[in-house]
Amino acid sequence: MSTLRKISAWLIPSLCLLFIASAAFKATRPSEGLDFKGFGTLPVVSNGRVQPLDSLARNALLSIHGKQSVPGDDAPASPAAWLAELNFNPELADTRKIFPIHHDDLLGLTKLTPGEEKSYSYAELQPSFPALQPEAKRIAATDSKTWSPYEKALMLLTRNLTLYNQLKHALALPGQGHLESEFSLFLTDIGAALAESDKQTRAEKFNQSTMDNASSRVKIVMEWASMTEVYTTPSGNAADGWRKLPDSLTDAVEKGALHPSTLAYARLGDAYRARDATAFNSAIKDYQTWLLVNRPDQFNKSSAETLFNAIAPFYLCMVLYVVAFLCAIVSWLWQGTTFRQAAFRVLLIGLTFQSLGLVTRMMLEGRPPVTNLYSSAIFIGWGAIVLSTAIELFHRNAIGTAVASVIGFATLLIAHHLSLSGDTLEMMRAVLDTNFWLATHVVVITLGYASTFLAGTIAIVYLIRRAFGNAPQTTAASLRGMVYGVICFATLASFVGTVLGGIWADQSWGRFWGWDPKENGALLIVIWNAIILHARWGGMVRERGMMVMAVFGNIVTSWSWFGTNMLGIGLHSYGFTDAAFLWLSAFVFSQVLFMTLGLIRYRSATV
Amino acid sequence: MIFRPLKFFSSLRLTVALLSFAMVLIFVATLTQVELGIYEVQAKFFRSWIAWWDVMPGAKKFLIPIPGGTLLGILLIVNLLAAHGSRFKLRWNKAGMIVIHSGILLMLLGEIFTGLLGREAQMTINEGEISNYSTFPRETELVVIRPDADGMETVTAIPQARLKAGAEFPLSGFSVKIHSYFPNSEILPESEATEKFDKIRATEGFGKGYAVRLTPRETMDDRRDLTTAFVEVIPDGGNSQGRWLLSNAFKGEQSFEAAGRLWKMAIRPRRLYHPFSIKLLDFSHDRYLGTDVPKNFSSKIKILNPDTGENREDLIYMNHPLRYGGLTFYQAGFENNDTTTIFQVVRNPVWTLPYISCAMVGLGLLWVFSQHLIKAIARRNKITPAP
């Protein structure tokens, strides 16, 4: 091979590395003006776990708006900046159009005129609260399985409005003036009232109005505490020991001084309103220094998570997989080794990066890789890519690379859509709280899914090439070998994974097998793989038949992965979304089309 | 063409056909769970010879018969044994297949034995209280209790299967007669009852003034039958002393006098008494801060066994059951504002079989497929010799 070719086989991978480096640089560069990057690293407890404000803001924006950005020309540039605006300048935040409403009946109820974006601001929605509330109350009393699309949309809007309000009260009390002085005034007023109350108990003369003033202040703070579910103040050592900002004020009365965290948020609010970058940034620095000394583990973790959010490794991987796929296609069209190598190298960069992302998530959570539907998508992609890499090393014809990049891209896209439902690093429910079974059963069964999808995808490549009639015999033979090998692996992984699931059930519920939908789904994959193998050994199907059957494996696996959850029953049901059902149906339909492609007999075809 | 049974039963075609039917059965049974509870589905689909698939769920218009779990399971076992029996050769490359299929056979047998020998009951204990029995939540029994002087009780239990209208059960000095029996029922105060309700009323006990009507048996997992019966107490050689309304809807027993002493009776969930007792010291249910997501459930208990003199504490929590006296206690639930714990109590003498069969099949598959892989690599090296 000429030197020029060697260089070009490295050129595209190098550009990809450059692309990653620039993303990493952008993520670590400090922000100008108000330091919202630093603000984003501050840890709070929400959704039962310690997380940076950055994650809190991102997940809230994703669930409310469906995107991590806020529309508008003067809009906050980052989720953290939006959270700061929401707490420290709520009047302006209320005018951001972040609540999407698509359902016509809901638009009718809220009396809003449909604009171009179909998104509305809190301020625009506020007049229709009296109409929304009784409807929400009525619907909440009914079974969620029977909700119509309108009812679902209304409940979603209500949930998002509640979430928005809770966030709005997380770091400040809207409508309060100068926070730092308000907070210290609170301390002195309560202190004065306590002194008066002592006088009262000693039957001395006391000042009633001081006590009334203090009790009205306490009432405001207690109401404030009921309006948020975000815990800002690290009071104890464990995650359970955190306090809400208003509660930390009440605690301060006993201690006689404000907690450094309480003080930090008061200063941040004041500096934000005064647009005083120096004060804002030094308040962050002071608090970060305090955290580094007093809560180093929690602060380091939340800084790491902020960086992870900013780099967004899985998004970068999606870009890399597109590049790898295009290179693989080019290598087929021009028969080029150069592009085949370039494609494989780009894939390897993507795999490395995706592995790093997975490991980071595992470290943040302290858990094995798969803990929820979101991470299962990422892990299925990862597993399929690892297997395809082995295939590519074995066959060296870019098929492994192409298939890996398609599955990698598709699974990350699915993961992205699953992340819209909220926090993807959520805490584990008690039943699932066992790293041993998460590391064995869940990982193995997910590899079973990954390999069954891989066999199906390779089979699709075979069927398409056959339809175009240009597949050389050697390629067909190597594809046959790949599919057969991957099905063998899939049988092993899905069987062992399924039985391990049974053993876990025996350990935690006392029954090995309960015919739960998800268990049944996994069993279907095992049986289907076994059917393919037996049909092949018995000579009932040949090369083409095996490919068609492998494509049907995609349908079986997608049923087990998503379909069973949509039934809304059983121990593994995670909720039903209409959009997911449509996508699943579309996927099944597309697979049926590929199978039909395989059933057509071509005159030129030999098998 | 002549039908040759051995060839038919040992054929791979039969394997593929049976496995395909199994897929249909499992898929249909999964869909049916939306309509029916898991217990009903298990009985109708997996523990049956023929299962009826209701194509339009609940409509009962199009019912298609498909082979049930029992039929498929037996045929698969016959197929497996016939295949290995007719083609048995002890060679290294066949050994893997034999191990895999023996493992699968062991797993199928394990499930059959679990069905035959296994028992599942529940134990509900309040904090600070002691219990020495478990109950079967889906079965009831009619009990007649003779309270004895020393605080002991002599219990006569009549299983649900023997309850039917007209049945008479002689006891010492009197007999209990079932006037009418409702496997599942709705009970309402007389004033709220419609004409669908039975005309019969109780004349004694705290069921007076209630009307009863028969309802279909419950099939959903979270619902229980209300077993109800009108019962008469008839002294030997005498006339009925009155009619009582018994039901597991009522808490506690109802008392009556017969043969010169006090008795109590009730319909309640069937009990299984243990030779030891369990005391619930404390139940805790933690949630993650600011959420309703359960962090852990755990029951601190004390085992009291008069036979062995045991008196020790233990902790039962999710994924950490207690194995004691041939039984396994699992944390299954809680109620009464986190002051009552519910254990799933399971007896399954063959619980180790799935572990063994999983290891056998896993290792067998690994053995067979690595042989395939070695062959494939050898083939490739033959085509393109290494440089």
Chai-1 contact restraints between the chains, C-beta under 6 A:
chainA,res_idxA,chainB,res_idxB,connection_type,confidence,min_distance_angstrom,max_distance_angstrom,comment,restraint_id
A,V45,B,L289,contact,1.0,0.0,6.0,A-B,restraint_1
A,G48,B,Y288,contact,1.0,0.0,6.0,A-B,restraint_2
A,G48,B,L289,contact,1.0,0.0,6.0,A-B,restraint_3
A,G48,B,T291,contact,1.0,0.0,6.0,A-B,restraint_4
A,G48,B,V293,contact,1.0,0.0,6.0,A-B,restraint_5
A,E229,B,G290,contact,1.0,0.0,6.0,A-B,restraint_6
A,D240,B,L289,contact,1.0,0.0,6.0,A-B,restraint_7
A,M427,B,Y288,contact,1.0,0.0,6.0,A-B,restraint_8
A,M427,B,V293,contact,1.0,0.0,6.0,A-B,restraint_9
A,R429,B,V293,contact,1.0,0.0,6.0,A-B,restraint_10
A,R429,B,P294,contact,1.0,0.0,6.0,A-B,restraint_11
A,A430,B,P294,contact,1.0,0.0,6.0,A-B,restraint_12
A,A430,B,N296,contact,1.0,0.0,6.0,A-B,restraint_13
A,A430,B,F297,contact,1.0,0.0,6.0,A-B,restraint_14
A,A430,B,M318,contact,1.0,0.0,6.0,A-B,restraint_15
A,V431,B,M318,contact,1.0,0.0,6.0,A-B,restraint_16
A,T434,B,N319,contact,1.0,0.0,6.0,A-B,restraint_17
A,C488,B,F369,contact,1.0,0.0,6.0,A-B,restraint_18
A,L492,B,L365,contact,1.0,0.0,6.0,A-B,restraint_19
A,V496,B,G362,contact,1.0,0.0,6.0,A-B,restraint_20
A,V499,B,C358,contact,1.0,0.0,6.0,A-B,restraint_21
A,G502,B,P354,contact,1.0,0.0,6.0,A-B,restraint_22
A,Q507,B,N319,contact,1.0,0.0,6.0,A-B,restraint_23
A,S508,B,N319,contact,1.0,0.0,6.0,A-B,restraint_24
A,W509,B,Y330,contact,1.0,0.0,6.0,A-B,restraint_25
A,G510,B,T328,contact,1.0,0.0,6.0,A-B,restraint_26
A,G510,B,Y330,contact,1.0,0.0,6.0,A-B,restraint_27
A,G510,B,Q344,contact,1.0,0.0,6.0,A-B,restraint_28
A,G510,B,V346,contact,1.0,0.0,6.0,A-B,restraint_29
A,F512,B,P354,contact,1.0,0.0,6.0,A-B,restraint_30
A,W515,B,Q42,contact,1.0,0.0,6.0,A-B,restraint_31
A,P517,B,T30,contact,1.0,0.0,6.0,A-B,restraint_32
A,N520,B,I26,contact,1.0,0.0,6.0,A-B,restraint_33
A,N520,B,T30,contact,1.0,0.0,6.0,A-B,restraint_34
A,L524,B,M23,contact,1.0,0.0,6.0,A-B,restraint_35
A,L524,B,I26,contact,1.0,0.0,6.0,A-B,restraint_36
A,I527,B,L19,contact,1.0,0.0,6.0,A-B,restraint_37
A,I527,B,A22,contact,1.0,0.0,6.0,A-B,restraint_38
A,I527,B,M23,contact,1.0,0.0,6.0,A-B,restraint_39
A,I531,B,V16,contact,1.0,0.0,6.0,A-B,restraint_40
A,I531,B,L19,contact,1.0,0.0,6.0,A-B,restraint_41
A,H534,B,L12,contact,1.0,0.0,6.0,A-B,restraint_42
A,H534,B,T15,contact,1.0,0.0,6.0,A-B,restraint_43
A,H534,B,V16,contact,1.0,0.0,6.0,A-B,restraint_44
A,A535,B,V16,contact,1.0,0.0,6.0,A-B,restraint_45
A,G538,B,L12,contact,1.0,0.0,6.0,A-B,restraint_46
A,L567,B,V34,contact,1.0,0.0,6.0,A-B,restraint_47
A,I569,B,Q33,contact,1.0,0.0,6.0,A-B,restraint_48
